[in-house]
Amino acid sequence: MKHTLGRLLATRPHVGAFRYLACVMAVALGALWPSDAEAGGHGLSGELWVEATGTYMPNGMDGSPSLAVSQVSNSARPNINGSTPPFGFATGFFGARTGLDWVASDRWVFPLIDIGFYGIVGAYSDILASADGTFFRLHPAGTFMVDAEILGIGVRFKRRRWMFEATLKPGIAMLAVPAAVADGKTWTDIDALNSVSPTLRASISVCRRLDPLERVCASVTPNIYQWGWGNGGSISLRWEFGS
């Protein structure tokens, strides 16, 4: 039997990799699985979640991204630095987020970390902008955004199969817009121009339990701050695994 298993692993290395992955998943699930004390409403447990998200930023007078230009060059200027004027148009994005939360006493929620990636939605024409006396052509149709949140706080309440949750999370977001720099009578493509902003978001969720460890949730998340105060928000549909 041992010789047969050895030959199997030697000729089919993916079997060993699969066993390793299964062990890692078992450890992760064990960390999320509630203990007897947690099942009674005490102790510490965890939940892993993933969600589809649509987000909108009006980018009005109260706040709008401007793009940083750093060490860009063309045939006439070797070092162009500055920033573009703020966006003058609203932006909508669709993407996905995933994260890990701790739950204490089946009441207090401590979001540890979550990350998201979004692509812009809609049709946008190229835009001319200037920075440091040089013209740039922006391609908003290729814009994407990434964000991360860490160490938030929240509270949740359960009633039969329903759960209601509210959280407050600080974080950071980065917007990237493909661009080209004017170079005589032509345009030269450059790395995407970026804009970074701290974020503060409040989220309210309504969840329905599917089984003891799975829930589906609908959430509304206003942006308290994101490139400006009250600059839009998001709605999402989330799947949770945990206690």
PAZAPA-4460 file (N, C-alpha, C; in steps of 0.05 Angstrom, whole numbers, plus 32768, in hexadecimal, padded with zeros to 4 digits):
% residues 243
    n_x    n_y    n_z   ca_x   ca_y   ca_z    c_x    c_y    c_z   seq   type   mol
   8011   7FE8   8000   8000   8000   8000   8011   8019   8000     1      M     A
   8027   8019   8011   8039   8030   8012   8047   8034   7FF8     2      K     A
   8050   801E   7FEB   805D   8020   7FD1   804A   802B   7FBC     3      H     A
   8031   8022   7FBD   801D   802B   7FA9   8019   8049   7FAD     4      T     A
   8016   8053   7FC6   8011   806F   7FCB   802A   807F   7FC2     5      L     A
   8042   8075   7FC7   805A   8083   7FBF   805C   8086   7FA1     6      G     A
   8055   8070   7F92   8055   8072   7F75   8040   8086   7F6C     7      R     A
   8029   8086   7F79   8014   8098   7F71   801C   80B6   7F74     8      L     A
   8029   80BC   7F8A   8032   80D8   7F8F   8049   80DF   7F7D     9      L     A
   805A   80CB   7F76   8071   80D1   7F64   8068   80D6   7F48    10      A     A
   8053   80C8   7F3F   804A   80CB   7F23   8034   80DF   7F21    11      T     A
   8027   80E6   7F37   8011   80F9   7F36   8016   810D   7F4D    12      R     A
   8029   8120   7F49   802F   8133   7F5F   8018   8145   7F66    13      P     A
   8005   8149   7F54   7FEE   815A   7F5B   7FDD   814E   7F71    14      H     A
   7FDF   8133   7F75   7FD0   8127   7F8B   7FDB   8131   7FA5    15      V     A
   7FF6   8133   7FA8   8002   813E   7FC1   7FFA   815B   7FC4    16      G     A
   7FFA   816A   7FAE   7FF2   8186   7FB0   7FD5   8189   7FB9    17      A     A
   7FC4   8178   7FAF   7FA8   8178   7FB7   7FA5   8172   7FD4    18      F     A
   7FB4   815E   7FDE   7FB3   8157   7FFB   7FBC   816F   800C    19      R     A
   7FD1   817C   8003   7FDB   8194   8012   7FC6   81AA   8013    20      Y     A
   7FB9   81AF   7FFC   7FA4   81C3   7FFB   7F8D   81BC   800C    21      L     A
   7F86   81A2   800D   7F70   8199   801E   7F76   819E   803B    22      A     A
   7F8F   8199   8043   7F97   819E   805F   7F95   81BB   8066    23      C     A
   7F9F   81CD   8054   7F9D   81E9   8059   7F80   81F2   805C    24      V     A
   7F6E   81E9   804A   7F52   81F0   804C   7F46   81E6   8066    25      M     A
   7F4E   81CE   806F   7F43   81C3   8088   7F4B   81D4   809F    26      A     A
   7F64   81DE   80A0   7F6D   81EF   80B5   7F5D   820A   80B5    27      V     A
   7F59   8215   809D   7F4A   822E   809B   7F2E   822B   80A4    28      A     A
   7F21   8215   809C   7F05   8211   80A3   7F03   820C   80C1    29      L     A
   7F18   81FE   80CD   7F18   81FA   80E9   7F19   8214   80F9    30      G     A
   7F28   8227   80EE   7F29   8241   80FB   7F0F   8250   80FB    31      A     A
   7F00   824C   80E5   7EE6   825A   80E2   7ED0   824C   80F0    32      L     A
   7ED2   8232   80F5   7EBD   8222   8101   7EB8   822A   811E    33      W     A
   7EA0   8230   8126   7E9B   8239   8141   7E9F   8223   8155    34      P     A
   7EAA   822A   816D   7EAC   8217   8182   7E92   8215   8191    35      S     A
   7E90   8202   81A4   7E77   81FE   81B3   7E70   8218   81C1    36      D     A
   7E84   8225   81CC   7E7E   823E   81DB   7E74   8253   81C8    37      A     A
   7E80   8255   81B0   7E77   8269   819D   7E5B   8263   8193    38      E     A
   7E54   824A   8190   7E39   8243   8187   7E24   824C   819B    39      A     A
   7E2C   824F   81B5   7E1A   8259   81C9   7E1B   8277   81CB    40      G     A
   7E2A   8284   81BB   7E2A   82A1   81BB   7E42   82AE   81C9    41      G     A
   7E57   829E   81CF   7E6E   82A9   81DD   7E87   82A1   81CE    42      H     A
   7E9E   82AE   81D4   7EB7   82A8   81C8   7EBB   82B7   81AE    43      G     A
   7ED0   82AD   819F   7ED8   82BB   8186   7ED6   82A7   816F    44      L     A
   7ECB   82B1   8159   7EC8   82A1   8141   7ECF   82B2   8129    45      S     A
   7ED0   82A6   8111   7ED7   82B5   80F9   7EC4   82B0   80E3    46      G     A
   7EC4   82C2   80CF   7EB4   82BE   80B7   7EC3   82C9   809F    47      E     A
   7EC1   82BA   808A   7ECE   82C1   8070   7EB7   82C8   805D    48      L     A
   7EBB   82DD   804D   7EA6   82E6   803B   7EB1   82EF   8021    49      W     A
   7E9F   82EE   800D   7EA5   82F9   7FF2   7E8B   8306   7FE8    50      V     A
   7E8E   831C   7FD9   7E76   832A   7FD0   7E7A   8336   7FB5    51      E     A
   7E64   833A   7FA6   7E64   8349   7F8D   7E5A   8365   7F94    52      A     A
   7E68   8379   7F8A   7E62   8395   7F93   7E60   83A8   7F7B    53      T     A
   7E4C   83B9   7F7D   7E4A   83D0   7F6B   7E4D   83E9   7F7B    54      G     A
   7E5F   83FB   7F72   7E65   8413   7F81   7E63   842B   7F6E    55      T     A
   7E5C   8442   7F7A   7E57   845A   7F6A   7E64   8472   7F79    56      Y     A
   7E71   8483   7F6A   7E7C   849C   7F75   7E73   84B4   7F64    57      M     A
   7E64   84C6   7F6F   7E5B   84DD   7F5F   7E72   84F1   7F59    58      P     A
   7E88   84F1   7F69   7E9F   8502   7F64   7E97   851F   7F60    59      N     A
   7E87   8529   7F73   7E7D   8544   7F71   7E90   8558   7F7E    60      G     A
   7E84   856E   7F87   7E94   8584   7F93   7EA1   857C   7FAD    61      M     A
   7E95   8569   7FBB   7E9F   8561   7FD6   7EB7   854E   7FD4    62      D     A
   7EBE   8545   7FBC   7ED5   8533   7FBA   7ED6   8525   7FA0    63      G     A
   7EEE   8523   7F94   7EF1   8516   7F7B   7F0E   850E   7F77    64      S     A
   7F15   84F7   7F6B   7F31   84F0   7F68   7F3F   8502   7F54    65      P     A
   7F58   8508   7F5B   7F6B   8513   7F47   7F82   8500   7F45    66      S     A
   7F8E   84FE   7F2D   7FA1   84E9   7F27   7FBE   84F4   7F2A    67      L     A
   7FCE   84E5   7F38   7FEA   84ED   7F3D   7FFB   84E7   7F24    68      A     A
   800C   84F9   7F1C   801F   84F6   7F06   803B   84F7   7F12    69      V     A
   804A   84E2   7F0F   8064   84E1   7F1C   8079   84D5   7F08    70      S     A
   808E   84E4   7F03   80A5   84DB   7EF3   809C   84D0   7ED7    71      Q     A
   8089   84DE   7ECB   8081   84D8   7EAF   8093   84E9   7E9D    72      V     A
   8099   84DE   7E85   80AA   84ED   7E73   80A0   84EB   7E56    73      S     A
   80A7   84FF   7E46   80A3   84FD   7E29   80BC   8508   7E1B    74      N     A
   80BC   850B   7E02   80D4   8514   7DF3   80DD   8530   7DFB    75      S     A
   80CB   8540   7E05   80D2   855C   7E0C   80D9   855F   7E2A    76      A     A
   80CD   854F   7E3B   80D1   8553   7E58   80D8   8538   7E64    77      R     A
   80EE   8536   7E73   80F7   851C   7E7E   80E9   8515   7E99    78      P     A
   80DD   8529   7EA6   80D2   8524   7EC0   80B9   8535   7EC5    79      N     A
   80A2   8529   7EC2   8089   8538   7EC5   807B   852F   7EDF    80      I     A
   8075   8541   7EF1   8069   853B   7F0B   8052   854E   7F10    81      N     A
   803E   8545   7F1E   8027   8556   7F25   800F   8545   7F29    82      G     A
   7FF8   8551   7F24   7FDE   8542   7F26   7FCA   854F   7F13    83      S     A
   7FB7   853E   7F0A   7FA2   8548   7EF9   7F8C   8555   7F09    84      T     A
   7F7B   8565   7EFC   7F64   8570   7F0A   7F52   8559   7F13    85      P     A
   7F41   855E   7F27   7F2F   8549   7F31   7F1C   8540   7F1B    86      P     A
   7F12   8527   7F1D   7EFE   851D   7F0A   7EE6   852F   7F0A    87      F     A
   7EDB   8533   7EF2   7EC3   8543   7EF0   7EAA   8532   7EE8    88      G     A
   7EAC   8518   7EED   7E96   8506   7EE5   7E92   84F0   7EFA    89      F     A
   7E7A   84E5   7EFC   7E74   84CF   7F0F   7E7F   84B5   7F04    90      A     A
   7E86   84A3   7F16   7E90   8489   7F0E   7E82   8473   7F1C    91      T     A
   7E7C   845D   7F0E   7E70   8445   7F19   7E82   842D   7F14    92      G     A
   7E84   841B   7F28   7E96   8404   7F26   7E86   83EB   7F2E    93      F     A
   7E90   83D4   7F24   7E86   83BA   7F2D   7E9D   83A8   7F31    94      F     A
   7E9C   8399   7F47   7EB3   8387   7F4D   7EAC   8374   7F63    95      G     A
   7EC1   836A   7F70   7EBE   8355   7F85   7ED0   835C   7F9D    96      A     A
   7EC7   8354   7FB5   7ED6   8358   7FCD   7ED7   833E   7FDD    97      R     A
   7EEB   833A   7FED   7EEC   8324   7FFF   7EFA   832C   8019    98      T     A
   7EF3   831F   802F   7EFE   8328   8048   7EFB   8313   805E    99      G     A
   7F07   8319   8075   7F06   8308   808C   7EFF   8318   80A5   100      L     A
   7EEB   830F   80B4   7EE2   831D   80CC   7EE4   830A   80E4   101      D     A
   7EE9   8316   80FC   7EE6   8308   8115   7ECC   8310   8122   102      W     A
   7EC0   82FE   8130   7EA7   8304   813E   7EAA   82FC   815B   103      V     A
   7EA4   830E   816E   7EA7   8309   818A   7E8B   8307   8197   104      A     A
   7E87   82F2   81A6   7E6D   82EE   81B5   7E55   82EE   81A3   105      S     A
   7E59   82E7   8189   7E43   82E7   8176   7E35   8301   8174   106      D     A
   7E42   8317   817A   7E36   8332   8179   7E49   8346   816D   107      R     A
   7E62   8348   8177   7E74   835D   816D   7E84   8352   8155   108      W     A
   7E85   8363   8140   7E93   835B   8128   7EAD   836C   8125   109      V     A
   7EC3   835F   8120   7EDD   836D   811D   7EE8   8365   8101   110      F     A
   7EE1   8375   80EC   7EED   836F   80D2   7F0B   8371   80D2   111      P     A
   7F19   835C   80CB   7F36   835C   80CB   7F42   8369   80B2   112      L     A
   7F3A   835E   809B   7F45   8369   8082   7F32   8361   806B   113      I     A
   7F2F   8372   8058   7F21   836A   803F   7F2E   837A   8028   114      D     A
   7F2C   836F   8010   7F37   837B   7FF9   7F22   837A   7FE2   115      I     A
   7F23   838D   7FD0   7F10   838E   7FBA   7F1D   8397   7FA0   116      G     A
   7F12   838F   7F8A   7F1B   8397   7F6F   7F03   839D   7F5E   117      F     A
   7F03   83B4   7F50   7EEC   83BD   7F41   7EF4   83C8   7F26   118      Y     A
   7EE4   83C4   7F12   7EE7   83D0   7EF8   7ED1   83E4   7EF3   119      G     A
   7ED8   83F9   7EE4   7EC4   840E   7EDF   7EAE   8403   7ECD   120      I     A
   7E96   840E   7ED1   7E7E   8406   7EC2   7E75   841D   7EB0   121      V     A
   7E6F   8418   7E97   7E65   842D   7E85   7E79   8434   7E6F   122      G     A
   7E6F   8444   7E5D   7E80   844D   7E46   7E89   846A   7E4B   123      A     A
   7EA3   846E   7E48   7EB0   8488   7E4D   7EC2   848F   7E36   124      Y     A
   7EC0   84A8   7E2E   7ED3   84B2   7E19   7EED   84BA   7E26   125      S     A
   7F02   84BB   7E16   7F1C   84C4   7E20   7F1A   84E2   7E29   126      D     A
   7F2A   84E9   7E3D   7F29   8504   7E49   7F44   8510   7E48   127      I     A
   7F46   852A   7E40   7F5F   8538   7E41   7F62   8546   7E5C   128      L     A
   7F7A   8542   7E68   7F80   854F   7E82   7F9C   8559   7E80   129      A     A
   7FA3   856A   7E93   7FBF   8575   7E94   7FCA   8572   7EAF   130      S     A
   7FE5   8570   7EB0   7FF3   856F   7ECA   800F   8579   7EC5   131      A     A
   8018   858B   7ED5   8033   8597   7ED2   8038   85A2   7EB6   132      D     A
   8024   85AE   7EAB   8026   85BB   7E91   8027   85A8   7E79   133      G     A
   8020   858F   7E7D   8021   857B   7E68   8005   856E   7E65   134      T     A
   7FFD   8569   7E4D   7FE2   855D   7E48   7FE4   853E   7E4A   135      F     A
   7FCE   8533   7E55   7FCB   8516   7E58   7FB0   850F   7E4C   136      F     A
   7FAF   84F7   7E40   7F95   84EC   7E37   7F8E   84D5   7E48   137      R     A
   7F78   84D7   7E57   7F6F   84C2   7E69   7F5C   84B0   7E5B   138      L     A
   7F5C   8496   7E62   7F4A   8482   7E57   7F39   8477   7E6E   139      H     A
   7F23   8486   7E75   7F13   847D   7E8C   7F06   8461   7E88   140      P     A
   7F02   8459   7E6F   7EF5   843F   7E6B   7F06   8428   7E76   141      A     A
   7F20   842C   7E7B   7F31   8417   7E86   7F36   841A   7EA4   142      G     A
   7F28   842C   7EB1   7F2D   8431   7ECD   7F26   8419   7EDF   143      T     A
   7F37   8415   7EF3   7F30   8400   7F07   7F38   840B   7F23   144      F     A
   7F2C   83FF   7F37   7F31   8408   7F53   7F36   83EF   7F64   145      M     A
   7F48   83F2   7F77   7F4D   83DD   7F8B   7F4C   83EB   7FA6   146      V     A
   7F43   83DC   7FBA   7F42   83E7   7FD5   7F47   83D1   7FEA   147      D     A
   7F4D   83DA   8002   7F51   83C8   8018   7F48   83D6   8032   148      A     A
   7F3C   83C6   8043   7F33   83D0   805D   7F3E   83BE   8073   149      E     A
   7F44   83CA   808A   7F51   83BA   809F   7F47   83C4   80BB   150      I     A
   7F43   83B1   80CD   7F3D   83B7   80E9   7F25   83CA   80EC   151      L     A
   7F0E   83C0   80E4   7EF5   83CF   80E9   7EE7   83C5   8102   152      G     A
   7ECF   83CE   8106   7EBF   83C6   811D   7EA2   83C6   8115   153      I     A
   7E92   83B4   8122   7E76   83B3   811B   7E66   83A3   812F   154      G     A
   7E4C   83A0   812A   7E3B   8392   813C   7E26   8383   812B   155      V     A
   7E1C   836D   8136   7E08   835E   8127   7DF3   8352   813A   156      R     A
   7DDB   834D   8130   7DC5   8342   813F   7DB8   832C   812F   157      F     A
   7DB0   8317   813C   7DA3   8301   812E   7D86   82FD   8138   158      K     A
   7D75   82F5   8125   7D5A   82ED   812C   7D52   82D6   811A   159      R     A
   7D51   82BF   8125   7D4C   82A6   8116   7D60   82A4   8100   160      R     A
   7D58   82A2   80E6   7D6A   829F   80D0   7D75   82BA   80C6   161      R     A
   7D6B   82D0   80D1   7D74   82EA   80C7   7D8A   82F6   80D9   162      W     A
   7D9B   8306   80CD   7DB0   8314   80DB   7DB2   8330   80D0   163      M     A
   7DB6   8344   80E2   7DBA   8360   80DB   7DD5   8369   80E5   164      F     A
   7DE4   8376   80D4   7E00   837D   80DB   7E06   8399   80D2   165      E     A
   7E16   83A7   80E2   7E1F   83C2   80DB   7E3D   83C3   80E2   166      A     A
   7E4D   83CE   80CF   7E6A   83CF   80D4   7E74   83EB   80CB   167      T     A
   7E8B   83F2   80D6   7E9A   840A   80CF   7EB6   8402   80C9   168      L     A
   7EC0   8409   80B1   7EDB   83FF   80A8   7EEB   8416   809C   169      K     A
   7F04   841A   80A6   7F17   842C   8099   7F27   841D   8085   170      P     A
   7F32   842B   8071   7F42   841E   805D   7F4F   8431   804A   171      G     A
   7F56   8427   8033   7F64   8437   801E   7F5B   842D   8003   172      I     A
   7F58   843F   7FF0   7F50   8438   7FD5   7F63   8445   7FC0   173      A     A
   7F67   8437   7FAA   7F78   8441   7F95   7F69   843F   7F7A   174      M     A
   7F69   8455   7F6B   7F5C   8456   7F51   7F73   8458   7F3C   175      L     A
   7F70   8449   7F26   7F85   8449   7F11   7F77   844D   7EF6   176      A     A
   7F81   8461   7EE7   7F76   8469   7ECD   7F8B   8466   7EB8   177      V     A
   7F87   8456   7EA3   7F9A   8455   7E8D   7F9D   8471   7E80   178      P     A
   7FB5   8478   7E77   7FBA   8493   7E6D   7FD0   8493   7E58   179      A     A
   7FD2   84A9   7E49   7FE7   84AE   7E36   7FF0   84CB   7E39   180      A     A
   800A   84D0   7E35   8014   84EB   7E37   8019   84F6   7E1C   181      V     A
   8014   8510   7E19   8019   851E   7DFF   8037   851E   7DFA   182      A     A
   803E   8517   7DE1   805A   8516   7DD9   805C   8521   7DBC   183      D     A
   805F   853B   7DBA   805D   8548   7DA0   8041   8547   7D95   184      G     A
   803F   853B   7D7D   8025   8538   7D70   8018   851D   7D75   185      K     A
   8025   850D   7D86   801B   84F2   7D8C   8017   84EF   7DAA   186      T     A
   800D   84D7   7DB1   8008   84D0   7DCD   8018   84B7   7DD3   187      W     A
   8024   84B7   7DEB   8034   84A0   7DF3   8026   8494   7E0C   188      T     A
   801F   847A   7E0B   8013   846C   7E21   8026   846B   7E39   189      D     A
   801B   846F   7E51   802B   846E   7E69   801D   845B   7E7D   190      I     A
   802B   8456   7E93   801D   8447   7EA9   8005   8456   7EB2   191      D     A
   7FF1   8446   7EBC   7FD9   8452   7EC6   7FDE   8467   7EDB   192      A     A
   7FCF   847D   7EDA   7FD1   8492   7EEF   7FC0   848A   7F06   193      L     A
   7FCA   848E   7F1F   7FBC   8485   7F37   7FB3   849B   7F48   194      N     A
   7F9E   8495   7F58   7F95   84A6   7F6D   7F8F   8495   7F86   195      S     A
   7F98   849D   7F9D   7F95   848E   7FB6   7F86   849E   7FCA   196      V     A
   7F74   8491   7FD9   7F65   849F   7FED   7F60   848D   8005   197      S     A
   7F61   8498   801D   7F57   8489   8034   7F39   8486   8032   198      P     A
   7F2E   8472   803E   7F11   846D   803D   7F06   8468   8059   199      T     A
   7EED   846E   805C   7EDE   8467   8074   7EC2   8460   806B   200      L     A
   7EB9   8448   8070   7E9F   843E   8066   7E8F   8432   807C   201      R     A
   7E75   8437   807C   7E62   842A   808E   7E50   8417   807E   202      A     A
   7E4D   83FF   8088   7E3E   83EB   8079   7E27   83E0   808A   203      S     A
   7E10   83DD   807E   7DF8   83D1   808A   7DF0   83B9   807A   204      I     A
   7DEE   83A1   8087   7DE9   8388   8079   7DD0   837A   8085   205      S     A
   7DC1   836D   8073   7DAC   835B   807B   7DB2   8340   8070   206      V     A
   7DB4   832B   8081   7DBD   8311   807A   7DA8   82FC   807F   207      C     A
   7DA8   82E7   806F   7D96   82D0   8072   7DA7   82B7   8074   208      R     A
   7DA4   82A8   808A   7DB4   8290   808E   7DAA   8279   807C   209      R     A
   7DBD   826D   806E   7DB7   8256   805D   7DBA   823C   806B   210      L     A
   7DCE   823A   807C   7DD3   8222   808E   7DE3   822C   80A5   211      D     A
   7DEB   821B   80B8   7DF9   8226   80D0   7E12   8236   80CA   212      P     A
   7E1F   8233   80B3   7E38   8241   80AE   7E38   8252   8095   213      L     A
   7E21   8255   8087   7E21   8265   806F   7E0A   8279   8070   214      E     A
   7E0F   8291   8066   7DFB   82A6   8064   7DFE   82B4   8049   215      R     A
   7DE8   82C1   8040   7DE9   82D3   802A   7DDF   82EE   8034   216      V     A
   7DED   8303   802C   7DE7   831E   8037   7DE5   8333   8021   217      C     A
   7DD4   8346   8025   7DD2   835E   8014   7DDB   8376   8025   218      A     A
   7DEC   8386   8019   7DF9   839C   8028   7DF7   83B7   801A   219      S     A
   7DF4   83CC   8029   7DF6   83E8   801F   7E0C   83F5   802E   220      V     A
   7E1F   8402   8020   7E37   840D   802C   7E3C   8429   8023   221      T     A
   7E34   843D   8032   7E3B   8459   802B   7E58   845E   802F   222      P     A
   7E64   846F   801E   7E7F   8478   8022   7E7F   8491   8034   223      N     A
   7E87   848D   804C   7E89   84A5   805E   7E9F   84B7   8053   224      I     A
   7EB6   84AB   804C   7ECB   84BA   803E   7ED8   84A8   8029   225      Y     A
   7EDA   84B3   8011   7EE9   84A5   7FFB   7EED   84BA   7FE5   226      Q     A
   7F05   84C5   7FE4   7F0B   84DC   7FD3   7EF8   84F4   7FD9   227      W     A
   7EEF   84F6   7FF1   7EDC   850B   7FF9   7EC7   8500   800B   228      G     A
   7EBA   8511   801B   7EA6   8509   802D   7E8C   8502   801F   229      W     A
   7E80   84EC   8026   7E66   84E4   801A   7E67   84DF   7FFD   230      G     A
   7E7E   84D5   7FF3   7E81   84D1   7FD6   7E77   84B6   7FCD   231      N     A
   7E5C   84B2   7FCD   7E50   849A   7FC2   7E4F   8483   7FD5   232      G     A
   7E4E   846B   7FCA   7E4C   8453   7FDB   7E49   843A   7FC9   233      G     A
   7E41   8424   7FD5   7E3F   840B   7FC6   7E29   83FA   7FD1   234      S     A
   7E20   83E7   7FC0   7E0E   83D2   7FC8   7E1B   83B7   7FC1   235      I     A
   7E15   83A2   7FD0   7E22   8389   7FCB   7E11   8372   7FD3   236      S     A
   7E18   835B   7FC8   7E0C   8341   7FCF   7E23   832F   7FD8   237      L     A
   7E21   8325   7FF1   7E37   8318   7FFE   7E30   82FB   8006   238      R     A
   7E44   82E9   8004   7E42   82CE   800F   7E55   82CC   8026   239      W     A
   7E4C   82C2   803D   7E5D   82C0   8055   7E5F   82A3   805D   240      E     A
   7E76   829B   8067   7E7B   8281   8073   7E87   8285   808E   241      F     A
   7E79   827B   80A3   7E83   827E   80BE   7E6B   827D   80D1   242      G     A
   7E71   8282   80EB   7E5C   827F   80FF   7E4A   8298   8100   243      S     A
***
